[in-house]
């Protein structure tokens, strides 16, 4: 069962309040940019832009990139005139040219794309296609792993994590009785340290989101 503090579908949860504060930080960066404004959301959804009140704004053009065609078809139902959906890979955005976007936004995505080398490919593409970027990711050393919502889960041996996922639904992750699927689920998430994130975005400025006095998430941005 998902703990109430981690449920970002509940507007009163701690997770939702942190996300709202993050949205305010991001909005303050956008407020200083000239219009028209072209934004790329890597791995996101239209709900982000609804919350930011940027849908149906004629001087803001939003492209949402996802590799999942099912998600793309679901989002295609959205008919906001200033929002378009693109199927693609965050690690290879060759269909976009250099500095095509005024801002590239990505929230809790980079930790899902694979190894540190795969993350570096995504980071390089974000830096290439965007004049500016705003990238958030959970912090590796926060004591509660945010996807499985289990204390210190990220530091357990792979075999133990796989066994747990085979037998229990943990946080946002449903039980996977099949050993390979469970192991793949565990391997699909790789949390980053401050140093690792800074190395991926060497020209970025680091910010920290804190919960209970501890760093919960990292934000890196190029203003």
C-alpha positions, 0 to 999 in steps of 0.5 A: 500500500502506498504511504499517504505522504508519497501519494502525489495524486493527493493534493494534500500529500507531502509529495504533492506539496513538494511538486507544487513548490517545484512548479512555482520554481519552474514558473518563475524561470519561465516568467523571465523568458520572452514570448513566444516560448517553445518548450519540450517536455521529455517523458511527461504528460499534459497534466503538468502543463494543465497544473502550470496553466500553460495549456491553450496559451497562444504564445506558448508551444509545448512538445511532449516526448514519450517513447511509449506509443500507448501513452502517446495515443492516450495523450492524443485525445488532448486537443489543446491547440498549443500541445503536441505529442511526439514519439521518440527516445530521450537518448536520441532526439535527432529529429530536433535541431540544436537549440530548437527549444527555449526550455527543456523540462524533465521530471523524474525521468532520467533515472529510468533510461538505463546505465550512466552512459544512457543517462549521459546520452539523454543529458547530452541531447537535452543540452543540445536541443534546449537553450535552457533546461530544468531537470529533476530527479530523486536523490540517491541518498534519501532514506526512502526509495521513491518508486518502491517507497521502501527504506534503503531499498536502493542499497539492498543487493539485487537478489534481495530487491528482486525477491521482494518485487516477486512477492510484494507490490511496493509503492508504485511498483506492482508485484512481478512473480516472474523472476526476470520481470522482477529483476528488470523492474529493479534494474530499470531505476538508477538513482543519482548522487549530486556529483553524478548529476552535476557531471551529466549537466556540467553547465547546470546549477544545482538546487535541492528539494528537502523533506524532513530536513533531508535532500529528497530530490535534485534539480539542475537547470541552465537559466 
